[in-house]
Amino acid sequence: MTRQDFFIKWGVYTLALLPVWFCEVYLLNRYPLFGVAPMLLPLAAMAVAVLEGTMAGAGFGLGVGILCDAVYFNVDGTMTLGMCLLGMGAGALAQYVVRQNLVGCLLCSLLALLCMDGMRILLLLLGGTTDLPAMLSLAGREIAWSMVFVFPVYALFLWVFRRVPKKTVL
C-alpha cells in the first residue's frame, strides 16, 4: 500500500465517522429512549476493528477514544486508552476467533459496551455514589438501545471497507 493509499483509506474512514458522531451528538441525544441515549462512537470503533484487524482497530480506536473524551461527560481521559485497547481486542478477536462479519461485529460491540459500562459501574461503586441495581438497570438499557445501531453503523463501515485500498501482499 502506498503512502497516498494509506492516507486516502484512513481519511475516508474518518469521513465515515462524521455522520455517526453527528447522529449521536445532535440527533439521538435529543430524543432519549427509556431515559438513555445510545453510544455510537464505540460501535464505529468496533466495526472498523472487526473489518481491519488488530493494529488498525487499535489505531482507529485511539482516534475514536480521543473523540469520545471530547464528547462524553465525566470520562476524564479514560476513553482514549480504553477505546484503543477495546479496538485492539476486537480486532484480535475478529481475526482469530470469530468471523469478520456482522455477527462478529455484534459480539465485539456487545463485549465492548459491557466492558465500558462494567468499568463505569465499578468506579461508581468504589466511589460509593449510587446503588448497584439502579446502575445495572441504566447500563442494561443503554447497551440494549446502543446495540440496535450496530446494524447501520456496520453497514456504513462495510461500505467504506469495500471501497478503500487494501493491503498488498508482496
N, C-alpha and C positions, 0 to 999 in steps of 0.2 A: 504494500500500500504506500503510495507516495504521500509526501507531506501535505500536498494540496487535497488529496482524497481524505486524509485524516481530518483536516480542518472542515471540509465540507460535511463529512459524516457527523461529527460532533456538533457542528453548527446547526445542522438540520434536527438533530435530537434536541438541542436547546430550543429551537424554534417550536418544536412539537410540545415542549414542556410549557410554553407560554399559555396556550388555551386551557391546559389543565390547571395551572396556577390561577388564571383568571376565573375559571368556573368555581374553584374552591374559595377564593378570597372574595369575589364580588357577586357571585350568584348564590351558591349553596349556603354560605354563612348567613345570608339574609333570611333564609327560609328553613330553619332547623326542623327536622322531623324527630318526634319523640324527645324533644329537648336537646338534641345533639346535631352537630354539623359533621359531615364526613371529612376524612383526611385523604386527599387525593395525591398529594405530593409523594408520600411514601409508596403509594401504588405505582406511580410512574417510575420511581427508582427500582422497584421490584420487577416491573415489566422489562425494563432495559437490562437489568441484571440477568433475568431469565433468558432473554434473547441473545445477549452478547457474551455472557460468561463472567468469570470471577474478577479479573482485573478491570475490565470495562465496567462491571457492576460496582466495584469499589470506587472507581473514579467518578462515575455518574452519581453514585450515592453520596460522595463527598460534596459535589456541587449542589445536589438537591438538599443535603443537610444544611449547607450554608443558607440556602433559600428558606428552609424550614425555620432556622434560627431567627431569620428576619421576619417571618410571617407569624409564627405561633407565639402565643403568650406564655411567659414564665418558663422557658426551657433552658435559659442560662448557658447556651452554647453546647448543650449535650447532644443536640440533633446532628451536628456536623460529624462527630465521631461515631455516633450511633448509626446514622444512615450509611456511612462508609462501611462499617462492619456488617450491617444487615445486607447491603448490596453485595459485598464480597461473599457472605454466607449464602445468599440466594443464588448468586452466580455459580458457586461451587455445587450447591445442591442441585441446580438445574443441569449442570454439566455432567455430574457423576451419579446422581441418584434418581431424579425424576426426569421426565422428558421436557424439552424446551418448547412447550406449547401452552395452551390456555389452562390446562389442568395444573401444570407445573407453576404457572403464574398465580393461579388461585391458591395453591398450597403455600407458596412462598409469601404471598401477600398476607394470608391469614397468620402465618408464623411471625411475620414482621410486625403486624398490628398487635398480636398477642404479646410479643416481646416489649414493644413500646409501651403499651398500657400496663403490662406487668411491672416494668421498671417504674413507671409513674406511680402506680399503686404502692409499690414497695417504699418509694421515697416519701410518699404522703403518710404511710403508716409509721415509718420511722420518725417523722415529724410530729405524729400524734394529732393531726388536724381533723380527720373525719373517721367515720366507722367503715369497716370493710364491706358490709352488704350494699351500702349506698354507692361505694366506688366500683364494686363489681357490676352492679346494675348499670351504671353510667358507661363503664368500659364495654360491656356486652352490647348495649345499644349503639355505641359509637362504632364498634367493629362490624356489627351486622349492617349498619347503614353504609359504612365505607365499602364493604365487600360487594355491594350492589354495583359499584362503579368500577370494579376490576374489568368488567367486560368492555366498556367503551375505552377505557384507558389502554388496555392491552391491544385492542383493535387499532387504536391510533399509532401506537409504537410498533406494532407488527407491520402496519402500512409503511412506516418510515424504514423499518429494518429491511424490508424487501426492495427498497429503492436506493439505499445508500451503498457506497462502495464497501466491498468485503475485503477481508484479509486475503492476501495472495500467498499461496504455498510455493516456496522456491525449492 
